[in-house]
């Protein structure tokens, strides 16, 4: 049997196996937390880059108006392991164009 997971930001539904669903429940700590905090990989990547929910929905042309609290966003963005903190793996976060240009120049001259 399969289960459906819905991204709380985009509303996109995915169908997953029971095994994968149970693994996700274990990762999130509870089924309730999974259902309240699950986001697609695409949305999570955009959140990590600094986009907010409204901007993501505009980028993806999504008409959802469901409010998502800051606490849920913080929960979604929690890092799972120390490896995620590797500086070489962190990209440029969305910010002011001047700051983004400055960071790009630093990377090019490094």
C-alpha positions in Angstrom: 0.0 0.0 0.0 1.2 3.6 -0.6 0.7 6.9 1.2 0.5 10.4 0.0 2.6 13.3 1.3 1.7 16.9 0.6 4.3 19.7 0.5 3.0 22.3 3.0 4.4 25.2 0.8 3.5 24.1 -2.7 0.6 21.7 -2.1 2.3 19.2 -4.4 1.3 15.6 -3.6 3.7 12.7 -3.9 2.9 9.0 -3.5 5.4 7.1 -1.5 5.8 3.5 -0.4 4.9 2.5 3.2 8.6 1.8 3.9 9.6 5.3 2.8 6.7 6.9 4.6 7.7 5.1 7.8 11.3 6.2 7.4 10.1 9.8 7.1 7.9 9.5 10.2 11.0 8.2 12.0 13.1 11.1 10.6 10.6 13.7 11.7 9.8 12.1 15.1 6.1 11.7 14.6 3.5 11.4 11.8 1.9 14.7 12.9 5.2 16.5 12.6 5.8 14.9 9.1 2.4 16.0 7.9 2.9 19.6 9.3 6.5 20.1 8.1 7.0 18.1 4.9 8.2 20.1 1.9 9.4 18.9 -1.4 13.2 19.0 -2.2 12.7 21.9 -4.6 10.9 24.0 -1.9 13.5 23.1 0.7 16.3 24.2 -1.5 14.6 27.5 -2.1 14.0 28.0 1.6 17.7 27.3 2.2 18.6 29.9 -0.3 16.7 32.5 1.7 13.4 32.7 -0.2 10.3 33.1 1.9 7.0 31.2 1.4 5.3 34.0 -0.5 8.3 34.3 -2.9 8.5 30.6 -3.5 4.8 30.4 -4.3 5.2 33.3 -6.7 8.2 31.7 -8.4 6.4 28.3 -8.7 3.1 30.0 -9.7 1.2 28.5 -6.8 -2.1 29.9 -5.7 -2.2 28.5 -2.2 -2.8 31.0 0.6 -2.3 28.7 3.6 -0.3 30.5 6.3 2.9 28.8 7.4 4.3 29.9 10.8 8.0 30.8 11.3 8.3 27.9 13.7 7.4 25.4 11.0 9.9 27.0 8.6 12.6 26.9 11.3 11.8 23.2 11.9 12.0 22.5 8.1 15.4 24.1 7.8 17.0 22.3 10.8 20.2 20.6 9.7 20.4 16.9 10.2 24.1 16.3 10.4 27.4 18.0 10.9 28.3 17.4 7.2 25.7 20.0 6.1 27.8 22.7 7.8 30.7 22.2 5.4 31.4 25.7 4.1 32.3 24.4 0.6 28.8 23.1 0.2 27.0 26.3 1.1 25.8 28.4 -1.8 25.1 32.0 -2.0 22.0 32.9 -0.1 19.4 35.3 -1.6 20.2 38.8 -0.5 20.7 42.3 -1.8 22.2 42.4 -5.3 25.2 44.3 -4.1 26.0 41.7 -1.4 25.5 38.9 -3.8 27.8 40.5 -6.3 30.4 41.1 -3.6 30.3 37.4 -2.5 30.6 36.3 -6.2 33.7 38.5 -6.6 35.3 37.0 -3.5 34.7 33.5 -4.7 36.2 34.3 -8.1 39.3 35.9 -6.6 39.8 33.2 -4.0 
